[in-house]
Amino acid sequence: MSSPPPPRTRTAPRKRSRLRLPHGLRARLVGAFLLATAFGALLTAGLTFQQARSAILQRTQGSAVADLRGQLDSLAPGLAFPPTTKDLRDLALQLDQVGGHRSWRAAVSYQDAPLVSAAPGPAVPAPLRSEVTREGAAAYQRVEHDGRPWLALGMPVLYAQDTARTTGASPAAGRPGPSGLTVYVSFPLDDDRADIAALVTAAQAGAAPALALALVPALYAAGRILRPVRRLRGGAERLAAGELGTRLPAHGSDELASLTRSFNTMAETLERDDAELRRMEAGARRFASDVAHELRTPLAAMAAVTEVLDEDAASGVLPEDTADAVRLISEETRTLARMVEDLMEVSRFDAKAAPLHLEDVDLRTLVTKTLQLRGWAEDSRVRTDLKGALPVRVDPRRIDVILGNLIGNALRHGRPPVTLTARPHAGSTVITVTDHGSGIPADVLPHVFERFYKADAARTRSAGSGLGLAIARENALLHHATLVAGNTARGGAVFTLTLPPAPEEQP
């Protein structure tokens, strides 16, 4: 029975360290500048190298042709025609001996016969022989032999036409003509290769300092280009912070200057629109405040009259139809009076004129009074969960407004039972009002505290003024408290009021 294989040990995957390259605009500009500099330097070096290489080879080829021609002018006149193979080998040997520092290898051919040489050397390329025969002039070709560059040179020997092949007279005595004799020499280009290698080394040695020197103007140019960009970023940040009077200096006529002018135009437009909106908002607030104040006095008189009429309707003095109409008018008058009071309260918040009168009270007592004042103390739809003493330092009237609005909103738009709980938490007091309705839609949640916000645009009239939650939040802010809306896990809406710890009294 074989033993089971040992369990494999899993090793945690090793995190690969990734090289983080700078990716800011400054790094990109410097990189682009260096790339452009490197490309220009390489292009210049390449063209210079090519021209220098061609000049070196042309110089070598020209001097070799001149040397060979001079040697042939000296040696060829003594050659008998038609030459024998021995004569050709002797001529090749003489040419090898006078090659000097070139150490060339000569080969001679007569009447396109096979080449005759005195010492082994690179094979003469067939294209070179064809070109010399076809053109009747000197030609050359670079070849590779034993891993070294060689230059193969071919040159036909010309004599005066009336003396060629017969007398061996001086070529100057008659018109030059082909003698049928062709000489080829091959020699290594070691010196030229060394010169070219020196050029490459010099180019490589100069590239690194050139790039290093190019870094200085690259950083300087990047700094000048980025300076207006940094100003634009700072200006945009100040605009975002509310400094709409921000303007930036625009110098020059380039694209960045144009962008700066566009920024200034945008800032001017924003400042003008903001001023117009503020003016319109102030006008709207002033109008609402004026209307509320103007309506308050006649509404007070109307309320007094409707109270008398309500008593008559309740006593049965009035006919039934008239009593119903009186009760309807009384209810609408009270609704209008509440709306006017809410508008005046909002006007006081906007004018920063809402006073805050703090008192040390027990939150349980405050909640009890709120429920009793609104007739919810014995209402089975409203429940409370208050355990232990909950001392708080608040403005009782404003906390009453907050709780009344939250519970009334839950009864109107949620589903009973509505539960009010209060617990101390980390020095604060957390009050929640929860209903069992369908909750607040996600797209409505960000707007529930906005004034006159209606989740359903088709619903044009409701029992509330549309200001209850907005007033509740303003009252919470007066206490430096927070009031947030959300949904419970079971779907009901929940409003959470968090009162901060009571401030310590100054001795």
C-alpha positions as CSV (number, residue, x, y, z in Angstrom):
1,M,0.0,0.0,0.0
2,S,1.5,3.3,-1.1
3,S,1.6,6.3,1.1
4,P,-0.5,9.3,0.0
5,P,1.4,12.2,-1.6
6,P,2.3,15.0,0.7
7,P,-0.1,17.9,0.6
8,R,0.9,20.8,-1.6
9,T,1.8,23.9,0.2
10,R,0.2,27.0,-1.3
11,T,2.3,30.1,-1.3
12,A,0.9,33.5,-1.4
13,P,1.2,35.1,-4.9
14,R,4.1,37.4,-4.9
15,K,3.3,40.9,-5.7
16,R,5.2,42.3,-8.6
17,S,6.9,45.5,-8.0
18,R,5.9,47.8,-10.8
19,L,8.1,50.6,-11.9
20,R,6.2,53.8,-11.6
21,L,7.4,56.4,-14.1
22,P,6.5,60.0,-13.8
23,H,3.5,60.7,-15.9
24,G,2.9,64.4,-15.3
25,L,2.8,67.0,-18.0
26,R,6.2,68.3,-17.0
27,A,7.7,64.8,-17.4
28,R,6.0,64.4,-20.8
29,L,7.3,67.7,-22.0
30,V,10.9,66.9,-20.9
31,G,10.6,63.5,-22.4
32,A,9.3,64.8,-25.7
33,F,12.1,67.5,-25.8
34,L,14.7,64.9,-25.1
35,L,13.3,62.5,-27.8
36,A,13.3,65.3,-30.3
37,T,16.9,66.2,-29.4
38,A,18.0,62.6,-29.6
39,F,16.3,62.2,-32.9
40,G,17.9,65.3,-34.3
41,A,21.3,64.4,-32.9
42,L,21.0,60.9,-34.4
43,L,19.8,62.2,-37.7
44,T,22.7,64.7,-37.9
45,A,25.2,62.1,-36.7
46,G,23.9,59.6,-39.3
47,L,24.1,62.1,-42.2
48,T,27.5,63.3,-41.1
49,F,28.7,59.7,-40.7
50,Q,27.4,58.8,-44.1
51,Q,29.0,61.8,-45.8
52,A,32.3,61.3,-43.9
53,R,32.3,57.6,-44.8
54,S,31.7,58.3,-48.5
55,A,34.5,60.9,-48.5
56,I,37.0,58.5,-46.9
57,L,36.2,55.8,-49.4
58,Q,36.2,58.2,-52.3
59,R,39.6,59.5,-51.2
60,T,41.0,56.0,-50.9
61,Q,39.6,54.9,-54.3
62,G,40.9,58.0,-56.0
63,S,44.4,57.7,-54.6
64,A,44.5,54.0,-55.4
65,V,43.5,54.6,-59.0
66,A,46.2,57.3,-59.3
67,D,48.8,55.0,-57.7
68,L,47.9,52.1,-60.0
69,R,47.9,54.3,-63.1
70,G,51.3,55.7,-62.2
71,Q,52.8,52.3,-61.7
72,L,51.4,51.0,-65.0
73,D,52.8,54.1,-66.8
74,S,56.1,53.0,-65.4
75,L,56.0,49.2,-65.9
76,A,53.7,48.6,-68.9
77,P,55.8,50.2,-71.6
78,G,58.5,47.4,-71.1
79,L,56.0,44.6,-71.6
80,A,56.3,42.7,-74.9
81,F,53.2,42.0,-77.0
82,P,51.6,39.6,-77.1
83,P,52.7,38.9,-73.5
84,T,53.2,35.4,-72.3
85,T,51.9,34.0,-69.0
86,K,55.3,34.5,-67.5
87,D,55.3,38.1,-68.6
88,L,51.9,38.6,-67.0
89,R,53.0,37.0,-63.8
90,D,56.2,39.1,-63.7
91,L,54.1,42.2,-64.2
92,A,51.8,41.1,-61.4
93,L,54.8,40.5,-59.1
94,Q,56.2,43.9,-59.9
95,L,52.9,45.5,-59.1
96,D,52.7,43.6,-55.8
97,Q,56.1,44.9,-54.9
98,V,55.4,48.5,-55.6
99,G,52.0,48.5,-53.7
100,G,53.6,50.1,-50.8
101,H,51.5,50.5,-47.7
102,R,48.4,49.3,-49.5
103,S,49.8,45.7,-49.7
104,W,47.7,45.1,-52.7
105,R,47.5,41.8,-54.7
106,A,47.6,42.2,-58.4
107,A,46.2,40.0,-61.2
108,V,46.6,40.6,-64.9
109,S,44.6,39.4,-67.8
110,Y,45.2,39.7,-71.6
111,Q,42.5,39.5,-74.1
112,D,39.9,38.3,-71.5
113,A,42.1,35.3,-70.7
114,P,42.1,33.9,-67.2
115,L,43.7,36.1,-64.6
116,V,47.4,35.6,-63.8
117,S,48.7,36.6,-60.4
118,A,52.0,36.3,-58.5
119,A,50.4,35.7,-55.0
120,P,47.0,34.5,-53.8
121,G,44.5,37.2,-53.1
122,P,40.7,37.8,-53.1
123,A,38.9,36.7,-56.2
124,V,38.2,39.4,-58.6
125,P,34.4,39.9,-58.8
126,A,32.9,39.0,-62.1
127,P,30.7,42.1,-62.2
128,L,33.9,44.2,-61.9
129,R,35.5,42.5,-64.8
130,S,32.4,42.9,-66.9
131,E,32.2,46.6,-66.1
132,V,35.9,47.2,-66.9
133,T,35.5,45.4,-70.2
134,R,32.3,47.2,-71.1
135,E,33.3,50.7,-70.1
136,G,37.0,50.5,-71.0
137,A,37.9,52.6,-68.0
138,A,38.9,52.1,-64.4
139,A,36.2,50.7,-62.1
140,Y,36.1,49.4,-58.5
141,Q,34.0,47.4,-56.1
142,R,34.1,46.8,-52.4
143,V,34.0,43.1,-51.3
144,E,34.3,41.1,-48.1
145,H,37.2,38.7,-47.8
146,D,38.0,36.7,-44.6
147,G,35.7,39.1,-42.6
148,R,37.5,42.2,-43.8
149,P,36.5,44.8,-46.2
150,W,38.5,45.0,-49.4
151,L,38.6,47.3,-52.4
152,A,38.9,45.6,-55.8
153,L,40.1,47.9,-58.6
154,G,40.3,47.2,-62.3
155,M,42.0,49.3,-65.0
156,P,42.6,48.6,-68.7
157,V,46.0,49.4,-70.1
158,L,45.9,51.8,-73.1
159,Y,48.6,52.4,-75.7
160,A,49.0,54.7,-78.7
161,Q,47.0,53.0,-81.5
162,D,49.7,52.9,-84.1
163,T,52.3,51.4,-81.8
164,A,50.1,49.0,-79.8
165,R,50.8,45.4,-80.0
166,T,53.7,45.8,-82.5
167,T,56.4,48.3,-81.6
168,G,56.1,48.9,-77.9
169,A,56.6,52.7,-78.6
170,S,55.7,55.4,-76.1
171,P,51.9,55.9,-75.7
172,A,52.4,59.6,-76.1
173,A,53.4,59.1,-79.7
174,G,49.8,58.3,-80.9
175,R,46.2,58.2,-80.0
176,P,45.5,56.0,-76.9
177,G,43.7,52.7,-77.6
178,P,43.0,49.4,-75.8
179,S,45.9,47.1,-75.5
180,G,43.9,44.1,-74.4
181,L,45.8,44.1,-71.1
182,T,43.7,44.6,-67.9
183,V,45.1,44.9,-64.4
184,Y,43.2,44.2,-61.2
185,V,44.5,45.0,-57.7
186,S,42.8,44.2,-54.4
187,F,43.8,45.6,-51.0
188,P,42.2,45.7,-47.5
189,L,40.4,48.8,-46.2
190,D,41.7,48.3,-42.7
191,D,42.8,51.9,-42.3
192,D,39.5,53.2,-43.7
193,R,37.6,50.9,-41.4
194,A,39.5,52.2,-38.4
195,D,38.8,55.8,-39.5
196,I,35.0,54.9,-39.8
197,A,35.0,53.1,-36.5
198,A,36.6,56.2,-34.9
199,L,33.8,58.3,-36.4
200,V,31.2,56.0,-34.9
201,T,32.9,56.1,-31.5
202,A,33.1,59.9,-31.6
203,A,29.4,60.0,-32.5
204,Q,28.5,57.7,-29.6
205,A,30.7,59.6,-27.2
206,G,29.1,62.8,-28.2
207,A,25.5,61.6,-28.0
208,A,25.3,61.1,-24.2
209,P,26.7,64.6,-23.3
210,A,24.4,66.1,-25.9
211,L,21.4,64.5,-24.3
212,A,22.6,65.5,-20.8
213,L,23.1,69.1,-22.0
214,A,19.7,69.0,-23.7
215,L,18.1,68.2,-20.3
216,V,18.8,71.7,-19.0
217,P,16.9,73.6,-21.8
218,A,14.2,70.9,-21.7
219,L,13.6,71.6,-18.0
220,Y,13.7,75.3,-18.6
221,A,11.3,75.1,-21.6
222,A,8.9,72.8,-19.6
223,G,8.9,75.2,-16.7
224,R,8.1,78.1,-18.9
225,I,5.3,76.2,-20.7
226,L,3.8,74.9,-17.4
227,R,3.9,78.2,-15.6
228,P,0.7,79.5,-17.2
229,V,-0.8,76.0,-16.8
230,R,-0.1,76.2,-13.0
231,R,-1.7,79.6,-12.9
232,L,-4.7,78.3,-14.7
233,R,-5.0,75.4,-12.2
234,G,-4.7,77.8,-9.3
235,G,-7.3,80.0,-10.8
236,A,-9.7,77.1,-11.4
237,E,-9.2,76.0,-7.8
238,R,-10.0,79.5,-6.5
239,L,-13.1,79.6,-8.7
240,A,-14.2,76.3,-7.4
241,A,-13.7,77.7,-3.8
242,G,-16.1,80.5,-4.6
243,E,-13.7,83.3,-5.5
244,L,-15.5,84.4,-8.6
245,G,-13.5,87.6,-8.9
246,T,-10.4,85.6,-9.9
247,R,-8.7,86.8,-13.0
248,L,-5.4,85.8,-14.5
249,P,-2.8,87.8,-16.4
250,A,-2.7,86.9,-20.1
251,H,0.6,87.8,-21.9
252,G,1.5,87.1,-25.5
253,S,-0.6,85.6,-28.3
254,D,0.1,81.9,-28.1
255,E,-2.4,79.2,-27.3
256,L,-1.9,79.4,-23.6
257,A,-2.5,83.1,-23.6
258,S,-5.7,82.5,-25.6
259,L,-6.7,79.8,-23.0
260,T,-6.1,82.3,-20.2
261,R,-8.3,84.9,-21.8
262,S,-11.0,82.3,-22.3
263,F,-10.6,81.5,-18.5
264,N,-11.1,85.1,-17.7
265,T,-14.2,85.4,-19.9
266,M,-15.6,82.3,-18.2
267,A,-14.9,83.7,-14.8
268,E,-16.6,87.0,-15.7
269,T,-19.6,85.2,-17.0
270,L,-19.8,83.1,-13.8
271,E,-19.5,86.1,-11.6
272,R,-22.2,88.0,-13.6
273,D,-24.6,85.0,-13.6
274,D,-23.9,84.4,-9.9
275,A,-24.7,88.1,-9.1
276,E,-27.9,87.9,-11.1
277,L,-29.0,84.7,-9.4
278,R,-28.2,86.2,-6.0
279,R,-30.2,89.3,-6.9
280,M,-33.1,87.2,-8.1
281,E,-33.0,84.9,-5.1
282,A,-32.9,87.9,-2.7
283,G,-35.8,89.4,-4.6
284,A,-37.8,86.2,-4.3
285,R,-37.1,85.9,-0.6
286,R,-38.0,89.6,0.0
287,F,-41.2,89.0,-2.0
288,A,-42.1,85.9,0.1
289,S,-41.4,87.8,3.3
290,D,-43.4,90.8,2.2
291,V,-46.3,88.7,1.2
292,A,-46.2,86.8,4.4
293,H,-46.2,89.9,6.5
294,E,-49.0,91.5,4.4
295,L,-51.1,88.4,4.7
296,R,-50.6,87.9,8.4
297,T,-52.8,90.8,9.6
298,P,-55.9,90.0,7.4
299,L,-55.5,86.3,8.1
300,A,-55.5,87.0,11.9
301,A,-58.8,88.8,11.4
302,M,-60.2,86.0,9.2
303,A,-59.1,83.4,11.8
304,A,-60.9,85.3,14.5
305,V,-64.1,85.5,12.5
306,T,-64.0,81.9,11.5
307,E,-63.6,80.9,15.1
308,V,-66.9,82.6,15.9
309,L,-68.5,81.0,12.9
310,D,-67.1,77.6,13.9
311,E,-68.8,78.0,17.3
312,D,-72.1,78.9,15.5
313,A,-71.8,75.9,13.2
314,A,-71.1,73.6,16.2
315,S,-74.1,75.0,18.1
316,G,-76.5,74.2,15.3
317,V,-77.5,77.8,14.8
318,L,-76.6,77.8,11.1
319,P,-78.3,75.7,8.5
320,E,-76.4,72.4,7.7
321,D,-75.2,73.6,4.3
322,T,-74.0,76.9,5.7
323,A,-72.3,75.1,8.6
324,D,-70.4,72.8,6.2
325,A,-69.2,75.8,4.2
326,V,-68.1,77.6,7.4
327,R,-66.1,74.6,8.5
328,L,-64.4,74.3,5.0
329,I,-63.5,78.0,5.1
330,S,-62.2,77.7,8.7
331,E,-60.0,74.7,7.7
332,E,-58.6,76.5,4.6
333,T,-58.0,79.6,6.7
334,R,-56.0,77.7,9.2
335,T,-54.0,76.0,6.4
336,L,-53.2,79.4,4.9
337,A,-52.2,80.8,8.3
338,R,-49.8,77.9,8.8
339,M,-48.2,78.5,5.4
340,V,-47.8,82.2,6.2
341,E,-46.2,81.3,9.5
342,D,-43.8,78.9,7.7
343,L,-42.9,81.6,5.1
344,M,-42.1,84.1,7.9
345,E,-40.0,81.5,9.7
346,V,-38.1,80.8,6.5
347,S,-37.6,84.5,6.0
348,R,-36.1,84.8,9.4
349,F,-33.7,81.9,8.6
350,D,-32.6,83.6,5.4
351,A,-32.1,86.9,7.2
352,K,-30.1,85.2,9.9
353,A,-32.5,86.6,12.4
354,A,-33.9,83.3,13.9
355,P,-33.1,83.5,17.6
356,L,-32.0,80.4,19.6
357,H,-33.0,80.2,23.3
358,L,-31.2,77.3,24.9
359,E,-32.6,75.6,28.0
360,D,-31.7,72.5,29.9
361,V,-34.6,70.1,29.5
362,D,-35.4,66.4,29.6
363,L,-36.0,65.2,26.1
364,R,-38.7,62.8,27.3
365,T,-40.7,65.8,28.6
366,L,-40.2,67.7,25.4
367,V,-41.5,64.7,23.3
368,T,-44.5,64.3,25.5
369,K,-45.5,67.9,25.1
370,T,-45.1,67.7,21.3
371,L,-47.4,64.7,21.1
372,Q,-50.0,66.3,23.4
373,L,-50.1,69.6,21.6
374,R,-50.8,67.8,18.3
375,G,-53.2,65.2,19.6
376,W,-50.8,62.3,19.1
377,A,-50.4,61.4,22.8
378,E,-53.3,58.9,22.7
379,D,-52.9,58.2,18.9
380,S,-52.1,54.5,18.3
381,R,-50.4,55.5,15.1
382,V,-47.5,57.1,17.0
383,R,-45.2,55.2,19.3
384,T,-42.3,56.3,21.4
385,D,-39.3,54.5,22.7
386,L,-37.6,56.6,25.3
387,K,-35.6,54.9,28.0
388,G,-33.9,56.7,30.9
389,A,-33.3,60.3,31.4
390,L,-32.2,62.2,28.3
391,P,-31.0,65.7,29.4
392,V,-30.4,68.0,26.5
393,R,-29.6,71.7,26.1
394,V,-31.8,72.9,23.3
395,D,-34.4,75.5,22.3
396,P,-37.6,73.7,23.2
397,R,-39.8,75.5,20.7
398,R,-37.5,74.7,17.8
399,I,-37.0,71.1,18.8
400,D,-40.8,70.9,19.0
401,V,-41.1,72.2,15.5
402,I,-38.6,69.6,14.3
403,L,-40.3,66.7,15.9
404,G,-43.8,67.9,14.9
405,N,-42.7,68.2,11.3
406,L,-41.0,64.8,11.2
407,I,-43.9,62.9,12.8
408,G,-46.5,64.8,10.7
409,N,-44.6,64.1,7.5
410,A,-44.3,60.4,8.4
411,L,-48.1,60.2,9.0
412,R,-49.0,62.0,5.8
413,H,-46.5,60.2,3.4
414,G,-45.6,57.0,5.2
415,R,-47.6,54.3,6.9
416,P,-48.2,53.9,10.7
417,P,-47.1,53.0,13.2
418,V,-44.6,55.9,13.3
419,T,-42.0,55.3,16.0
420,L,-39.9,57.9,17.7
421,T,-36.8,56.7,19.5
422,A,-34.1,58.6,21.4
423,R,-30.7,57.2,22.6
424,P,-27.6,58.8,24.0
425,H,-24.6,58.0,21.8
426,A,-21.0,59.1,22.4
427,G,-22.1,62.2,24.2
428,S,-24.6,63.1,21.6
429,T,-28.4,62.4,21.5
430,V,-29.7,60.5,18.5
431,I,-33.4,60.8,17.7
432,T,-35.0,58.8,15.0
433,V,-38.5,59.0,13.5
434,T,-39.4,55.8,11.5
435,D,-42.5,54.9,9.6
436,H,-43.5,51.6,7.9
437,G,-44.3,53.0,4.4
438,S,-42.6,52.2,1.2
439,G,-39.7,54.5,1.9
440,I,-38.2,57.4,0.0
441,P,-37.2,56.8,-3.6
442,A,-33.4,57.1,-4.2
443,D,-33.9,60.0,-6.7
444,V,-35.9,61.9,-4.1
445,L,-33.6,61.5,-1.1
446,P,-31.2,64.3,-2.1
447,H,-34.1,66.7,-2.4
448,V,-36.3,66.0,0.6
449,F,-35.1,69.0,2.5
450,E,-35.5,71.5,-0.4
451,R,-38.1,74.1,-0.1
452,F,-41.4,73.4,-1.9
453,Y,-39.9,70.2,-3.4
454,K,-42.5,67.7,-4.6
455,A,-41.5,64.2,-5.5
456,D,-44.6,63.9,-7.8
457,A,-44.9,66.9,-10.1
458,A,-48.5,66.0,-10.8
459,R,-49.4,66.4,-7.1
460,T,-50.0,70.2,-7.0
461,R,-51.5,70.5,-3.5
462,S,-51.0,68.7,-0.3
463,A,-51.9,69.2,3.4
464,G,-48.4,70.6,4.1
465,S,-46.9,73.8,3.0
466,G,-43.9,72.1,1.4
467,L,-41.6,73.9,3.9
468,G,-41.9,71.5,6.9
469,L,-38.7,69.5,6.3
470,A,-36.8,72.5,5.2
471,I,-37.7,74.3,8.4
472,A,-36.8,71.2,10.4
473,R,-33.4,71.2,8.9
474,E,-32.8,74.9,9.5
475,N,-33.7,74.5,13.1
476,A,-31.3,71.5,13.4
477,L,-28.5,73.6,11.9
478,L,-29.2,76.3,14.4
479,H,-28.4,73.7,17.1
480,H,-25.2,72.6,15.2
481,A,-27.0,69.3,14.8
482,T,-27.5,67.1,11.8
483,L,-30.7,65.9,10.2
484,V,-30.5,63.2,7.6
485,A,-33.1,61.1,5.7
486,G,-32.9,57.5,4.7
487,N,-34.7,54.2,4.5
488,T,-34.8,51.3,6.8
489,A,-33.8,47.8,5.8
490,R,-37.5,46.9,5.7
491,G,-38.4,49.8,3.4
492,G,-39.8,52.5,5.7
493,A,-38.4,56.0,5.8
494,V,-36.2,57.1,8.7
495,F,-35.2,60.6,9.7
496,T,-32.3,60.9,12.1
497,L,-31.6,64.0,14.2
498,T,-28.3,64.0,16.0
499,L,-27.9,66.6,18.7
500,P,-24.3,67.4,19.7
501,P,-23.2,67.4,23.3
502,A,-24.3,70.4,25.3
503,P,-21.6,73.1,25.3
504,E,-20.0,73.7,28.7
505,E,-21.0,76.9,30.3
506,Q,-18.3,79.6,30.8
507,P,-17.5,80.1,34.5
